């Protein structure tokens, strides 16, 4: 029964959030602080997803080949490499290190 309570609660929160988008006055959404926050929110969420997927396995923190791939990707981005090159370099680094037995 706890599962269904969680599902119903999550559904109610999702509905309330969607409904709030319709009842909030447009002037409140045009404030500079709100615009800045909504502009930065996707970047923060994506960064947290990358960190979570790179440094965790289940409930454990790990440092394995994925971290090295991330470092290579950051360096490639700093060098302004095209996105496909960044992805290939990061994946190649992680795959190579795993083939050598690390992580």
Residue, then its C-alpha position, 0 to 999 in steps of 0.5 A: x500500500x505504501x507504493x500506491x501512496x507514493x504514486x498518488x502523492x507524486x501525481x498530486x505534486x506533479x498536478x499541483x506544479x502544472x496547475x501553478x504554472x497556469x495561475x502564477x501571474x506573468x509578471x512574477x515570471x518576468x522578474x530578472x531573478x526568476x529568469x536567471x534561475x530558470x536559465x541556470x536550472x537545466x545546467x545544474x541538473x545536467x551537472x548533477x546527473x553527470x557527477x552522479x553517473x560518473x562517481x557512483x555505483x548503486x549506493x557506493x562512491x567509486x573512482x574508475x575509468x568513467x572519471x578518467x573519461x570525464x577528465x578527457x572530455x573536459x580537456x577536449x571541451x576546453x580545447x574547443x573540440x567538436x562534440x562528437x570528438x569529445x564523446x569519442x575521446x571520452x568513451x575511448x578513454x574509458x573503454x581503453x582503461x577498462x580493457x587494461x583492467x581498471x574499473 
